[in-house]
Amino acid sequence: MRFAPGVRELLSRFVPIYLSTLYRRACTSLAAIGSVRMNSRIVVAAFLLISLTAAAQNTWQENKKTADRKFWAMTALSSASTVSDIEVTAHALQNPNCAEHNPLFGSHPSRAKMYGVSIPASAAYTMVGYWLKKRGVKLWAVPQLSLTGAHAVGSGLSSRCF
């Protein structure tokens, strides 16, 4: 059976949840009636079989790796430019005539503050790139490339204070 993109993932996630809800409701209804006795092992085995079948449907779709070499190369480039910018800026701030112009950091931030702000931001850009790549967007690398470019410019401007 063919589904539109993303529908199979939704089915594999929500069908087991729906089935477990149905199972609980059926057991409570039958227990309230009291006239029907169910062998719980058979019910649990049937429930597990149905849930595993629904979860296995997700493996029928094309296995396309999201985090491939291109993604990790982009992530490495983005991380390297972030670390480079922070280290060059920290070295440049030893000069009393230089100051940081990023309002998130303040005029003379510590190295820990720069890492503390930049690493989560870099991780967010990476997650956006991953999300775009997973959905098949052709320009998935733009967030990481923009971050890399911004940190390259920051490194260049900070190196003028040496």
C-alpha positions, -999 to 999 in steps of 0.1 A, spaced: 0 0 0 14 34 -10 11 65 12 20 101 7 53 111 22 51 114 59 19 95 63 36 62 69 56 77 97 25 91 113 8 57 111 37 39 126 38 64 155 1 67 163 -14 33 154 3 15 184 -9 43 207 -44 41 193 -44 3 196 -33 5 232 -61 29 240 -86 6 224 -72 -23 243 -75 -5 276 -111 6 268 -121 -29 258 -106 -45 289 -124 -20 312 -157 -24 293 -155 -62 295 -145 -61 331 -174 -39 338 -198 -63 321 -183 -93 339 -198 -118 316 -169 -123 292 -136 -135 305 -105 -130 284 -73 -148 286 -49 -118 291 -19 -136 275 -38 -140 243 -49 -104 243 -14 -91 250 1 -113 224 -24 -102 198 -19 -66 208 19 -69 205 16 -86 171 -6 -58 158 17 -31 173 48 -46 158 32 -50 124 22 -13 125 57 -3 136 73 -24 109 54 -5 82 78 23 87 107 1 75 91 -5 42 97 31 30 130 40 14 158 41 39 174 74 31 201 85 55 197 120 67 229 124 85 252 115 56 288 127 48 276 160 34 256 168 66 285 159 89 310 178 67 287 209 70 284 204 107 322 201 111 328 232 90 302 252 110 317 240 143 352 248 133 343 283 122 325 288 155 355 277 175 378 298 153 357 329 158 356 325 196 393 318 199 404 347 177 379 370 194 392 359 229 428 366 218 418 400 203 400 410 235 434 409 253 441 442 235 425 469 256 416 489 225 394 461 211 358 454 222 331 429 211 303 444 192 278 415 195 251 427 220 246 391 232 281 390 246 287 425 260 318 445 253 344 422 271 329 387 274 348 358 289 357 328 267 332 307 287 304 332 279 312 332 242 311 293 241 280 293 263 261 314 238 276 302 206 275 264 210 237 262 216 231 286 187 253 264 165 235 233 176 202 250 168 214 258 133 225 222 129 191 210 140 174 232 115 196 219 87 189 183 98 152 190 98 153 206 63 174 177 50 151 151 64 121 167 47 140 168 13 146 205 11 174 211 -14 188 241 3 192 223 37 228 236 41 219 273 40 215 277 78 249 261 85 266 279 56 252 313 68 265 305 103 299 295 89 300 327 68 291 349 98 318 333 120 343 337 92 336 374 90 338 376 128 372 359 128 384 383 101 372 414 119 386 402 152 420 394 137 425 432 129 431 438 166 462 417 169 
